Amino acid sequence: MIRKDEHWMSHALALALRAEREGEVPIGAVLVRDNELLAEGWNKPISSHDPSAHAEIVAIRHAAEAVKNYRLPGTTLYVTLEPCAMCAGALIQARIERLVFGAYDPRAGAIESVFEVVTNSQLNHRVKYSGGVLQQECANLLQSFFKKRR
């Protein structure tokens, strides 16, 4: 499973680079079912004038449209940064089975770092997750982006 996770995280990293080229914070996401790509997304809040257009939300929207269902059971979301509270909530609403993320977000991460949304026993769905996949590559991309902007 580790190789498969690294494969899909590499794909998400390529999308993060696309976000950076478009002037967005470099975060990418891919949604997979049965090891097949359902949808992809990258950060677009600036260009779309939409504060909810995080990479995860964009990928979830595309996948839901593709399968014509707002529930996405049996899927795995790969994203280069630990999701925020909004995106973690969307994972639960979409009934995503598994999350794999790259870099941890000590300021806004809602999986482990600040909140633990997807494993909260009070919610009606829990998401299995793995963090730190290609962590250094994901973190380096974000650090480089913000260093250039300063």
C-alpha positions in Angstrom: 0.0 0.0 0.0 2.9 2.3 0.7 4.0 2.4 -3.0 0.4 3.0 -4.1 0.1 5.9 -1.6 3.4 7.4 -2.8 2.2 7.1 -6.4 -1.0 9.0 -5.8 0.7 11.5 -3.6 3.2 12.2 -6.4 0.2 12.9 -8.6 -1.2 15.3 -6.0 2.2 17.0 -5.8 2.1 17.6 -9.6 -1.3 19.3 -9.1 0.1 21.4 -6.3 2.7 22.7 -8.7 -0.1 23.6 -11.1 -1.7 25.6 -8.4 1.6 27.4 -7.7 1.9 28.3 -11.4 -1.6 29.7 -11.2 -0.7 31.9 -8.3 -2.4 29.8 -5.7 -1.0 28.2 -2.5 0.5 24.9 -3.8 -1.8 22.2 -2.6 -3.1 19.3 -4.8 -5.6 16.5 -4.2 -6.7 13.3 -6.0 -9.6 11.1 -5.2 -9.3 7.4 -6.1 -11.6 4.4 -6.0 -10.2 0.9 -6.6 -6.9 2.4 -7.5 -8.5 4.4 -10.4 -8.5 8.2 -10.5 -12.0 9.6 -10.0 -11.1 13.2 -9.8 -8.4 15.7 -9.0 -8.2 19.2 -7.8 -5.8 21.9 -6.8 -6.2 25.1 -4.8 -8.3 27.7 -6.6 -9.7 30.1 -3.9 -7.9 33.2 -5.3 -8.7 32.6 -9.0 -12.3 31.5 -8.4 -13.0 34.1 -5.7 -14.3 31.2 -3.6 -13.0 30.7 -0.1 -14.2 27.1 -0.2 -12.2 26.2 -3.4 -9.5 24.2 -1.5 -7.9 21.3 -3.4 -9.9 18.7 -1.5 -13.2 20.4 -2.1 -12.5 20.8 -5.8 -11.6 17.1 -6.1 -14.7 16.0 -4.1 -17.0 18.2 -6.2 -15.6 16.8 -9.4 -15.9 13.2 -8.2 -19.5 13.6 -6.9 -20.4 15.0 -10.3 -18.7 12.2 -12.2 -20.4 9.5 -10.2 -23.7 11.4 -9.9 -23.8 11.0 -6.1 -22.9 13.2 -3.2 -21.7 10.1 -1.3 -18.3 8.7 -2.2 -17.9 5.4 -0.3 -14.9 3.3 -1.0 -12.7 6.2 -2.0 -9.4 7.5 -0.8 -8.4 11.1 -0.9 -4.7 12.0 -1.3 -3.8 15.6 -0.5 -0.4 17.3 0.0 -1.3 19.1 3.2 -3.3 18.0 6.2 -6.9 19.2 5.7 -8.4 22.1 7.5 -11.7 21.9 9.5 -13.8 22.8 6.4 -12.2 20.1 4.3 -12.3 17.5 7.1 -16.0 18.1 7.4 -16.5 17.6 3.7 -14.7 14.2 3.9 -17.2 13.2 6.5 -20.2 14.5 4.5 -19.0 12.7 1.4 -18.4 9.5 3.4 -14.8 9.2 2.1 -13.3 6.0 3.4 -9.7 6.9 3.7 -7.5 10.0 3.7 -3.8 10.2 2.9 -2.0 13.5 3.4 1.6 14.7 3.0 2.7 17.5 5.3 1.2 18.2 8.7 -0.4 21.7 9.3 0.4 22.8 12.8 -1.7 25.9 12.4 -4.9 24.7 10.9 -4.7 20.9 10.5 -8.0 19.2 11.5 -6.9 15.6 11.3 -4.2 15.5 14.1 -2.4 18.8 14.5 -5.1 21.2 15.9 -8.4 19.2 15.7 -9.3 15.5 15.3 -12.4 15.9 13.2 -12.4 12.7 11.1 -12.1 10.3 14.0 -14.5 12.1 16.3 -16.8 9.4 17.8 -19.7 11.9 18.1 -19.9 12.1 14.3 -21.8 9.5 12.2 -18.8 8.7 10.0 -15.1 8.3 10.6 -12.4 8.4 8.1 -9.3 6.2 8.3 -6.1 8.2 7.6 -2.4 8.1 7.1 -0.3 11.2 7.5 3.3 12.0 6.4 3.3 10.3 3.0 6.0 12.1 1.0 6.0 14.6 3.9 9.3 16.2 3.1 8.5 16.8 -0.6 5.1 18.3 0.3 6.5 20.5 3.1 9.4 21.7 0.9 7.0 22.8 -1.8 4.9 24.9 0.6 8.0 26.3 2.4 9.6 27.3 -0.9 6.4 29.0 -2.0 6.0 31.1 1.1 9.7 31.9 1.2 9.4 33.4 -2.4 6.4 35.5 -1.3 8.1 37.1 1.6 
